[in-house]
């Protein structure tokens, strides 16, 4: 769905979920701003028993002049009046008919949300559960409509919506979230004001009580804490405190919310990347991600009860953490003596790839970040730096000598056709960020096309278990291999061990 499709309606009501948080308010405010600037009659409302009470949200509404109205539950007549005049009702950060939003009468309905899909019978829907906030989804839709946000109040609202929904950006894992964070005009002094008004005395007590009761595993040095219902940021506060305990290498803090469980993950050892652990915990029943040391996620209640109908939440997290540590092998490539007896020999196919000569588009010495769906890759522009774009849009650095040895330049412009799709928003193209100036460019727009010469040989075998490989060129971050992926090693260097995803492997290599 595109925002332009909604411009056919002249009167529009935008509804946040009951007891709205910063992300819902920000998403609704940005849509209000968009439609008002296009001459529409717009209202921004929320319903439910409770009015907005949290100090940071009251400050947000006051300082950013957000015209949000509360529709009290005083009977059908008032609910009818809240939306009857509108031709279109848009629910933001929630889905019309779901349990967390009062059902207002509506002639036409649209949904804009970033949670797991619950409602499937509304044609005008844009739902992307990959994103860290609904604010990001709204920003992306505004951008796709050609609308540039120059109003700092709207920018500050969207920034704060993402900030709160991703635990102060520690749980960001989608590149669109990062793009919005970097692009928005924002009054940072207001963000500081909102942030320092976030914790109530009651929530301080919740955090204190939660830390008294914990589960600890001495073998794997992890801890689990279940908190009472509270703002998701409080989970981050508790986990930040817990990870400082000498005996704790990784921890999970969670609580139950209306439609599932919200959790926060921390790690202080290189063998456990918090973002990867968060993704593992939510696999198949939610979403999770973030950074190497700080991450988090959400588990959908309906999916959880379908897969684990008899398992209470503390047992679930304990079981999943034990599975995580029990069923994974760790390889330190620099010192590992690999056994080739059960590995088959393969050679590289003459596959097409993209390449960018970094010094041709940016000055030597420029610090850059290449943003992809797999994460950010930091580099510094050198004279011989070649930035490669693989068959699935994956990005990795190369150097001229190795590039000329293994690839043939075609002279054709590069066309990005294999980038991985992300949700309903389509394909995410790799972006290159100049960290010195803030300039952002699409990497593929500067890329030429090349073909792998083929002939380079490796040994490889299909994985039957999860494996973490600390490669010889990066001893701080591991490559994760899942069952079905391939463990590979170069024939001319038995310590050059790495993981190739299954789909990419079969497109790239053939038996020798």
C-alpha positions in Angstrom: 0.0 0.0 0.0 1.2 3.5 -0.8 0.1 6.7 1.0 -1.1 8.1 -2.3 -3.9 5.5 -2.4 -5.4 7.1 0.8 -5.5 10.6 -0.7 -8.9 9.7 -2.3 -10.5 10.3 1.1 -11.1 13.9 2.3 -11.8 13.2 6.0 -9.5 10.9 7.9 -9.3 9.7 11.5 -5.9 8.3 12.6 -6.2 6.0 15.6 -3.3 4.9 17.9 -3.7 1.7 20.0 -5.2 2.0 23.5 -2.7 3.4 26.1 -0.4 4.6 23.3 3.3 4.6 23.6 5.8 7.1 22.0 6.0 5.0 18.7 2.2 5.0 18.2 1.9 8.7 19.0 4.8 9.6 16.6 3.5 7.4 13.8 0.1 9.0 14.1 1.5 12.5 14.3 3.6 12.1 11.1 0.5 10.8 9.2 -1.6 13.7 10.6 1.1 16.1 9.3 1.2 14.5 5.9 -2.6 14.5 5.3 -3.2 17.9 6.8 -0.5 19.4 4.4 -2.6 17.9 1.6 -5.7 19.7 2.6 -7.5 16.8 4.3 -9.7 17.0 7.4 -7.7 14.9 9.9 -8.1 13.8 13.6 -5.6 11.9 15.7 -7.2 9.9 18.5 -6.8 7.0 20.9 -9.4 5.2 23.0 -9.5 2.9 25.9 -9.9 3.3 29.7 -6.6 5.0 30.4 -5.4 8.5 29.4 -1.8 9.2 28.6 -0.1 9.5 32.0 3.7 8.8 31.6 5.7 12.0 32.1 7.8 11.5 29.0 4.7 11.1 26.8 3.0 14.1 28.3 6.1 16.1 27.5 6.3 14.7 24.0 2.7 15.8 23.3 3.2 19.2 24.8 6.6 20.1 23.4 5.9 18.8 19.9 2.4 20.2 19.8 0.8 16.9 18.9 -3.0 17.3 18.6 -3.9 13.8 20.0 -7.4 13.4 21.4 -8.7 10.8 23.9 -12.0 9.2 23.1 -13.5 8.1 26.4 -15.5 4.9 26.7 -18.9 6.4 27.5 -21.0 4.4 25.2 -21.6 3.7 21.6 -22.8 7.3 20.8 -19.4 8.9 21.5 -17.5 6.2 19.8 -19.6 6.6 16.8 -19.0 10.3 16.8 -15.3 9.8 17.0 -15.1 8.2 13.5 -18.5 8.4 11.8 -17.7 11.7 10.1 -14.5 10.3 8.7 -14.4 8.5 5.3 -11.3 6.6 6.4 -10.0 5.2 9.7 -6.2 4.4 9.8 -4.9 2.4 12.7 -1.2 2.9 13.4 1.1 0.7 15.4 -1.8 -1.7 15.7 -4.3 -3.6 13.6 -8.0 -2.8 13.3 -9.9 -5.5 15.2 -7.0 -6.7 17.3 -7.1 -6.9 21.1 -5.0 -3.8 21.9 -7.1 -1.2 20.1 -10.8 -0.2 20.7 -12.8 -1.0 17.6 -14.2 2.4 16.3 -17.0 2.3 13.7 -15.5 3.0 10.3 -16.7 3.1 6.7 -13.2 2.3 5.3 -10.2 1.0 7.2 -6.4 1.1 6.6 -3.7 -0.5 8.7 -0.1 0.7 9.2 1.8 -1.5 11.7 5.2 -3.2 12.4 4.0 -6.1 14.5 3.2 -9.7 13.4 0.2 -9.9 11.1 -3.0 -10.6 13.1 -5.7 -9.1 10.8 -5.7 -10.4 7.2 -9.0 -9.1 5.8 -8.2 -5.4 5.5 -7.1 -4.7 1.9 -5.5 -1.4 2.6 -2.7 -2.7 4.8 1.1 -2.1 5.2 2.5 -4.4 7.8 6.2 -5.0 8.2 7.3 -6.9 11.3 11.0 -6.7 10.3 11.1 -3.1 11.5 12.0 -1.9 15.0 9.3 0.8 15.0 6.1 1.8 13.2 7.7 5.2 13.0 10.2 3.7 10.6 7.4 2.3 8.4 5.6 5.6 8.3 8.9 7.4 7.4 9.6 4.9 4.7 6.1 5.4 3.2 6.5 9.2 3.4 9.8 8.9 1.6 8.4 6.6 -1.1 5.6 9.2 -1.7 8.2 11.8 -2.4 7.6 13.6 0.9 10.7 15.0 2.6 10.5 15.6 6.3 11.9 19.1 7.1 9.7 19.8 10.1 11.9 19.2 13.1 8.9 18.5 15.4 7.8 15.6 13.1 11.4 14.4 12.8 11.9 14.5 16.6 8.7 12.6 17.1 9.7 9.8 14.7 13.2 9.7 16.1 11.9 9.3 19.6 9.4 6.6 18.5 12.2 4.5 17.2 14.4 5.4 20.2 11.9 4.1 22.7 10.7 1.0 20.7 14.3 -0.2 20.2 15.5 0.4 23.8 17.6 3.5 23.0 18.6 2.1 19.6 20.3 -1.0 21.2 17.8 -3.3 19.5 18.0 -1.8 15.9 18.7 -4.5 13.3 16.9 -3.5 10.2 18.8 -1.1 7.9 15.7 1.0 7.3 15.6 1.8 11.0 19.2 2.9 10.8 18.6 5.0 7.7 15.7 6.9 9.4 17.7 7.5 12.6 20.5 9.0 10.5 18.3 11.1 8.2 15.7 12.8 10.4 15.9 16.4 11.5 15.8 16.2 15.3 15.9 18.4 18.3 18.3 16.4 20.4 17.7 18.6 23.5 14.1 17.5 23.5 15.1 13.8 23.2 17.3 14.3 26.3 14.3 15.9 28.1 12.0 13.0 27.2 14.6 10.4 28.1 15.2 11.8 31.5 11.5 11.8 32.3 11.0 8.2 31.4 11.2 6.4 34.7 8.5 6.6 37.4 8.9 5.7 41.0 6.6 2.7 40.4 8.9 1.5 37.6 12.0 2.0 39.7 10.3 -0.3 42.3 9.5 -2.8 39.5 13.2 -2.9 38.5 14.4 -3.4 42.1 11.9 -6.2 42.8 12.8 -8.0 39.5 16.5 -8.2 40.3 15.8 -10.0 43.6 14.4 -13.1 41.8 16.5 -14.6 39.0 17.5 -17.8 37.3 21.2 -18.5 37.0 23.0 -21.3 35.0 26.4 -21.9 36.4 27.6 -24.1 33.4 26.9 -21.4 30.8 27.0 -18.4 33.0 23.7 -16.9 31.9 20.9 -15.3 34.0 17.2 -14.9 33.3 14.9 -12.4 35.0 11.1 -12.0 34.6 9.8 -8.5 35.3 6.4 -7.2 36.1 4.6 -5.4 33.3 6.5 -2.2 32.6 7.8 0.1 29.8 10.1 -1.9 27.5 13.0 0.5 28.3 12.9 -0.7 31.9 13.9 -4.2 30.6 17.0 -2.6 29.1 17.8 -0.9 32.4 17.6 -4.2 34.3 19.6 -6.1 31.8 22.3 -3.3 31.7 22.6 -3.7 35.4 22.6 -7.5 35.4 25.3 -7.9 32.8 27.7 -6.1 35.1 27.6 -9.0 37.6 31.0 -10.8 37.5 29.4 -14.2 37.2 27.1 -13.3 34.3 28.3 -13.5 30.7 24.9 -13.2 29.0 21.4 -12.5 30.3 17.8 -12.2 29.2 15.2 -10.0 30.9 11.6 -10.2 29.8 8.0 -9.4 30.7 4.6 -10.2 29.5 2.7 -7.7 27.4 -0.8 -7.8 25.9 0.0 -9.8 22.8 3.2 -11.7 23.9 6.5 -11.2 25.5 9.1 -8.4 25.2 12.7 -9.3 26.0 16.1 -7.7 26.3 19.4 -9.5 25.8 22.9 -8.6 26.9 26.3 -10.3 26.3 29.9 -9.4 27.3 31.7 -12.3 25.6 32.6 -12.6 21.9 31.2 -16.2 21.8 27.7 -14.9 22.3 26.5 -12.0 20.1 23.4 -10.6 21.7 21.7 -9.9 18.3 22.2 -13.5 17.2 21.0 -14.8 20.5 17.9 -12.6 20.4 17.1 -13.9 16.9 17.6 -17.5 18.1 15.2 -17.0 21.0 12.4 -15.6 18.8 13.0 -17.9 15.8 9.6 -18.9 14.3 7.5 -17.2 16.9 8.6 -13.5 16.8 11.5 -11.3 15.9 14.8 -10.3 17.5 18.0 -8.5 16.8 20.2 -5.5 17.7 23.9 -5.2 18.3 26.6 -7.5 19.4 26.4 -6.5 23.1 22.8 -5.3 23.3 19.7 -6.7 21.6 16.1 -7.5 22.2 13.0 -8.9 20.6 9.3 -9.8 20.8 7.6 -13.1 21.0 4.0 -13.3 19.6 1.6 -14.9 22.0 -0.5 -16.8 19.4 2.6 -18.3 17.7 4.2 -19.1 21.1 1.1 -20.9 22.4 0.8 -22.8 19.1 4.4 -24.1 19.3 4.8 -24.4 23.1 1.2 -25.0 24.4 2.2 -26.4 27.8 5.5 -24.5 28.5 5.4 -21.5 30.9 7.6 -18.6 30.0 10.5 -19.1 32.4 10.8 -22.7 31.3 10.8 -21.6 27.7 13.6 -19.1 28.0 15.7 -21.6 30.1 15.1 -24.4 27.5 16.0 -22.2 24.6 19.1 -20.9 26.2 20.3 -24.4 27.0 19.6 -25.4 23.4 21.6 -22.4 22.2 24.7 -23.4 24.2 24.3 -27.2 24.0 23.9 -27.5 20.2 26.6 -25.3 18.8 30.2 -25.8 17.9 32.8 -23.0 17.9 35.7 -22.9 15.5 38.7 -20.6 15.9 40.0 -20.7 12.4 43.5 -19.3 13.2 44.3 -22.3 15.4 41.9 -24.9 14.1 43.3 -28.1 12.4 40.5 -28.9 10.0 39.8 -32.5 9.0 39.3 -32.7 5.2 38.4 -36.4 5.1 34.7 -35.8 5.0 34.8 -32.7 2.9 34.3 -32.5 -0.9 36.3 -30.4 -3.4 34.5 -27.6 -5.2 35.4 -24.9 -7.7 33.9 -21.5 -8.1 31.4 -20.9 -10.9 31.9 -17.9 -13.3 29.1 -15.9 -11.5 28.4 -12.2 -12.0 29.1 -9.7 -9.3 29.3 -6.0 -8.8 32.4 -4.0 -7.8 33.1 -0.4 -6.8 36.5 1.1 -6.8 36.2 3.1 -3.6 38.8 5.7 -4.4 37.0 6.6 -7.6 33.9 7.9 -5.6 35.4 9.1 -2.3 38.8 10.5 -1.2 41.4 8.1 0.1 41.2 8.0 3.9 37.5 8.6 4.1 35.8 6.5 6.8 32.7 4.8 5.3 29.9 2.5 6.5 28.3 0.2 3.9 24.8 -0.6 5.1 23.2 -3.9 4.0 20.4 -6.1 5.1 23.0 -8.3 6.8 24.3 -5.3 8.8 26.8 -2.5 8.7 30.3 -3.0 7.3 32.8 -0.3 8.3 35.8 0.4 6.0 38.3 3.1 5.2 38.8 4.1 1.6 42.2 3.0 0.4 43.8 3.3 -3.0 43.3 -0.4 -3.8 40.0 -1.0 -1.9 37.4 -2.7 -4.0 33.9 -3.0 -2.5 32.2 -6.2 -3.8 28.5 -6.8 -4.2 27.7 -10.5 -4.2 24.9 -12.4 -6.0 22.4 -11.8 -3.1 23.4 -8.2 -2.5 25.9 -9.1 0.2 28.8 -6.7 0.5 32.4 -7.4 1.4 35.8 -5.7 1.0 38.4 -6.8 -1.5 41.8 -5.5 -2.7 42.9 -4.8 -6.3 45.5 -7.6 -6.5 43.1 -10.3 -5.4 40.3 -8.8 -7.4 42.3 -8.8 -10.7 43.4 -12.4 -10.0 39.9 -13.7 -9.5 37.5 -11.5 -11.6 37.2 -10.3 -15.1 35.7 -6.8 -15.7 32.9 -6.9 -18.2 32.7 -3.2 -18.9 28.9 -3.3 -18.3 27.1 -1.3 -15.6 26.0 -3.4 -12.7 22.4 -4.2 -12.1 21.3 -5.1 -8.6 19.0 -8.1 -9.2 19.8 -10.5 -6.3 19.4 -8.3 -3.2 17.4 -10.0 -0.6 13.8 -8.9 -0.1 12.7 -7.5 3.2 9.0 -7.7 4.1 6.4 -5.8 2.2 8.7 -2.9 1.6 10.6 -4.8 -1.1 14.3 -5.0 -1.7 16.8 -3.1 0.4 19.7 -1.8 -1.7 23.2 -1.5 -0.1 24.0 2.1 0.9 27.4 3.7 1.5 27.5 6.3 4.2 30.4 8.8 4.3 31.0 9.0 8.1 33.0 12.3 7.7 30.3 14.3 5.9 27.1 12.3 6.5 26.6 11.9 2.7 24.6 8.8 1.7 24.9 7.1 -1.7 23.4 4.0 -3.3 26.3 1.6 -3.7 25.0 -0.1 -6.8 24.7 3.3 -8.6 28.5 3.4 -8.7 29.2 -0.2 -9.4 30.5 -2.0 -12.5 29.9 -5.6 -13.4 32.4 -8.4 -13.2 32.5 -12.2 -13.6 34.4 -14.6 -11.3 37.0 -16.3 -13.4 36.3 -19.7 -11.8 38.8 -22.3 -11.1 39.6 -21.3 -7.4 39.0 -24.4 -5.3 37.7 -25.0 -1.8 36.8 -28.0 0.3 33.3 -27.9 1.8 30.7 -29.9 3.6 27.1 -29.4 4.6 26.6 -28.6 8.2 24.4 -30.8 10.4 24.6 -28.5 13.4 25.0 -24.8 14.3 28.5 -23.6 14.0 30.2 -20.3 14.9 33.4 -19.6 13.0 35.9 -17.0 14.1 37.7 -16.4 10.8 41.4 -15.8 10.5 40.7 -12.2 9.3 38.3 -11.3 12.2 38.9 -12.9 15.6 36.2 -10.7 17.3 33.1 -11.6 15.3 31.9 -15.0 14.3 30.2 -16.2 11.1 27.1 -18.2 12.0 26.4 -21.4 10.1 23.0 -23.1 10.5 22.1 -26.7 9.6 22.1 -27.0 5.8 24.7 -24.2 5.3 28.2 -25.1 4.2 31.5 -25.0 6.1 34.3 -24.2 3.6 38.1 -23.9 3.6 40.4 -22.7 0.8 42.5 -25.5 -0.6 45.7 -23.4 -0.5 45.1 -22.2 3.1 43.7 -24.6 5.7 43.1 -21.8 8.2 41.0 -19.7 5.8 37.8 -21.3 7.1 34.4 -19.7 6.7 30.6 -20.3 6.3 28.6 -20.0 3.1 24.8 -19.9 3.2 23.2 -22.8 1.5 21.4 -20.9 -1.2 24.5 -18.8 -2.1 26.7 -21.9 -2.0 24.8 -23.8 -4.8 24.7 -20.6 -6.9 28.5 -20.0 -6.4 30.2 -23.4 -6.4 30.1 -26.6 -8.3 31.8 -30.0 -7.6 35.3 -30.1 -8.9 
